[in-house]
Amino acid sequence: MTSYRNGVVVRVDSPTELRNPRTLDIDRMSTLDVLRAINVEDHVVPDAVAAVLPDVARAADLAVLALRAGGRVHYVGAGTSGRLATLDAAELPPTFNTPPDWFLAHHAGGQEALVRALENVEDDDLGGAAQIRTHVTAGDLVLGVTASGRTPFVVGALREARAMGARTVLVSNNPVAPAPCEVDVLIALDTGPEAIAGSTRMKAGSSQKLVLTSFSTAVMVRLGRTYSNLMVSMRATNAKLRGRTVRILREATGLAEQECTDALAGSGGDLKVALVHLLSGVPFARAAEALVGSDGHVRQALVSLDDR
């Protein structure tokens, strides 16, 4: 570590910081060839994600356990990683009608840093720890996201979370380095050098987006927020989504639009209640009771009604 002027210089040893031998002449290429070169690099991402799916599954199972026990899932990140984590957390309530505090995102620099890069906020390990002390309790799951695998804000948060008794996960694009702190699950993505050296909003960011989306969706499926591959827990907050709820009912039941519309009206707009009512034939109140008894799992509610 060295310093110049009033700042500290840290040399990050990560594949994402290396020069990519396949794009050394990218500044001499035509626009189309630049895009082709980037696209070739992007093809690395799905395979890198596939290689870590067992680790993602372990993290998802920990999240399911935490949420079932009344805990929460916390995302922690800085820069691109933090913005992607914030986006994933924000999309879960409208998509799966989750309680607003099930998934919380803590971004270095706060709301302002989501739209404008702020100086030195990612280096604030004490700030990361303070976020955890303020918002996390034992039994929660804290998932940190960092391309370099060593962002101080994220590492400080994970250390504090572990000390408080929370379970911890680190998503990193630095597979050549060990985790900078002890975690329950390490998800080490090997996306290699970026097309533009160090520009981790590219392959690293794309892989993180896939991991986060897959992780949170798997958690929602395990918690019964879907029926088959349908979003039966979605919140219909506008005309388009109200139309989607009718289509979901038609897809799930094979019934006509009017019958599905009537069922939604009879259930007070509750898609799951309407679905269980249509599939089982029981009254709306009985369908609602079955869903309560199954923690909102449509399939389990239907099984319980069949058993009775």
N, C-alpha and C positions, 0 to 999 in steps of 0.2 A: 504494500500500500504506500503511495506517495501522495504529495499534495502540490497544488499550484494555486497561486493567488489566495483566495480564502476558502477554497473547497478541498475536498478529499477525493483522490482518484483510487478507484478499486478496479483491479483487473479481474474480469469475470471469465473463468475457464468453462465455456459451454459450447457445444456444437453450433448453437444458434448464432454465436459471435464469429464463427470462422467464415472465410471467403469460400464461396461455392465455385468449384472449378468448372462447373457447367455453365456459369453465367458471367465469366470474366469479361466477355465482350458485349454484355447487354447494352452498354451505352453506344455501341456501333450498329445495333440492330434496327430494322424497321419497326414501326409500331406493332404490326402483326406478329413479327418474330419475337418482340419483347413479351407479348401476351402468350405466345406459344411456349416460350421458355418458362414463364411463370406457371402456366398450366401443367407442364411436365413436372415441375416441382410439387405442385398441388396433388398430383397423383400419389405421392408418398403418404399423404395424410391418412387415408382410410386403412392402409395396412398397419401404420403406426398405432392407430386406435385399436384395431383388431388384436394386436399383440398384447395389449394391456387389459382386455375385457375381463379376465378373471379377477384382476385387482379392482376394476370398476364395480364388479358384482359384489365383492367383499365390502366395498364402501357403501353401496346401495343397501345391502343387508343391515349394516350398522345404522344407516339413516332410518330404515323401517323400524328397527328396534327402538331407536330414540323417539320417533314420532308416536309410536304405539304406547310408549311409556309416558307420554305427555311432554317430551322434550322438543327441541327445535333443531333445525339445520342452519348453520351459519357459513356463508361464503366469505372468504377474505382474499383480497387481491389489490393490485396497484396497476395503473396504466391500462393497457389493453386487457390484461387478465381480469382486473377488477371490473372493467366495463362489461365484459362478457358475463361475468358472474352476476352482476347487477341485472343485466338483461334477462338471464335465465330465471332468477328469483322473481322478477317482476311479471313474467309471463305465466307463472303457475296459477295464481288466483283466478284470472279470467278463463284459463284453459281447463283447469281441474277443480275450480271452486274451492281452493284450499283456504284455510284460515290465513289471514294476512301475516301472521307471525310464525308460520311453519318454516318458511325459508327466508332468511334475512341476509342481506349483503352488506359487507363493511368494506368500503373502498377508501384507499389511502387518499386523504385530502378531502373526503366527504363529497357532497353533491356538486360542488363547484368543479372538482377535478374530473367529473364525468364528462364534461364538455370542454374543459380547457386544462392542458397539462400544467401542473403546479410544481414548483421547484422543491426538490429534496423530500417530498412527502413519503416516497417509497422507502427512504432510508431511515424512517422514524420507527425503530423497533419498539420504543416505549409507547408510541402512539398506538401501534397494533395491540400491544398488551393491554393498554387502557380500554380499547374498544371491547376486548374480551371481558375484562373485569366488570364493565358496565352492563353488558348485554347477555353474557353466557352464564349458565348454571350447570352444575354437575348433571350428567345425563344427556346433555346436548351433544351434537356432532359438529365439529368445526372443520371445514374443508378449505385449505389454502390453495391458491392457484398462482404459479409463478413460472415464467418461461426459463429463467436462469436457475431456478431451484434454490435461490439464496436471498431473495428480496427481504430485507430486514423487517419491514412492516409485517409481512406474512409470517416470517420465522418467529418474531416476537409474539404474534398472536397465537401461533400454534403452541409455543412453549407455555404461555400463560394458560391456555385452554387445558393442556395436559395437567398442569399443576393444580387446576381447579377440579379435575376429575372428569372432564369431557373427553370423548373419543375424538381422534384427530386423523385427518387425511391430507396428504400433500400431492397435488398434481404438478408435475415438473416436466420441462422439456430438456432436462440435463441428465440423461441416463448414465453418463460416465462418472457422475459424482454421487456420493451417498447423501441421504437426507441430512440437512444441516441440523436437525433436531429429531428427537425420537417421536415417531408417529405410529399409529395403528396400521395404516395402509399407505404405501407409497405407490403412486401411479406415475411411472417414469416413461414418458413418450419419447421415442427416437425419431424426430422429424428432420434431424440433420441441419446443415447450414441453410440459411435462407437464400432466396434468389438475390436479395440485397442484404449484405452481411449485417446482422444485428437487428433487422426489421422484423421483430417477433410478432407483429400484427398479421404476418403472412401465414406460413405453414404452422408455426407454433400456435398462433391464435385460432386458426381453423381447427386444429386438433383439440384445443381446449374447448371450443364451442361444441364439437361433437361429443366429447367426454361429458361435459356438463348437461347437455340436452339428453344424452342417453341415460346418464345417472339419474336425473330427476324424473324422467319419464318411467324408467324401471321402478323407481320408488312409488310413483303414482299407480302403476299397474298392480304392484304388490299390495298396495293399500286399498284396492278395489275402486279406484277412481275411473276405471274403464269397464265396459262390458264388451267382450271380444276385443276388437280394435276400435271401438266407438267411444267418443268422449262424453259419456253419460253423466259426468259430474260438472260439465261446463256451465258457466254462468251466462244466461241469455240477456245481454245488456243492450242489445240494439236489434233492429229489424232483421239484419242479416243473420245474426245468431239465433233469433227466434225461428227463422226459417230453417236453420240448421237443426234445431232440436226436433222439428217435425220430420225432417229427412232422416235423422238418426233413428227415431221411433219407427219409421217406415222400413228402414234397412234392417232393424233388429227384429221386427215382428212380421214383416211382409203384408201388413194391413194397409188399407186405403188412407189417403191423406186426411179425410174428414174424421175418420175414427181416431186417428192419432191426435188430431187437433182437439177433439172432444176430450180425449184422455188427459191431455195437458191442461185443459181448462178444469177438469174435474180434480186434478191433483194440485191445483193452485200453481201450476207452472213447474212443478218438481218432476224433472225428467225421469229420475230413477223410480219414483213412486208410480208414475204413469207406465213405465216399462214393466215393472213387476205386476201391476194390475193387468196389463194387456196379455202378458205371457202366462200368467197363472189363473186369471179369471177371478181373483179375490177382490173384495171391495178396496177402495183406496185406503181406508184407515188400516185395514189388515195388511196391505202392502207396505204401508209406512212402518207399522210395528215390526214386520219381518226385516226390514232394512235396518232398523235400530238394533235389532237382535243380532244382526250379522255385521255390525260396524260399517254399514254402507255397501257391502259387497252384494251386487245384484245376483250373481250366481249362487252364492251361499244362501241368500234370502229365498231364492227359488227352490233350492234343495230343502231348506227347512220347511217350506210350505208343502212340498211333495211328501216329506216324511210324516207330516201331520194329516 
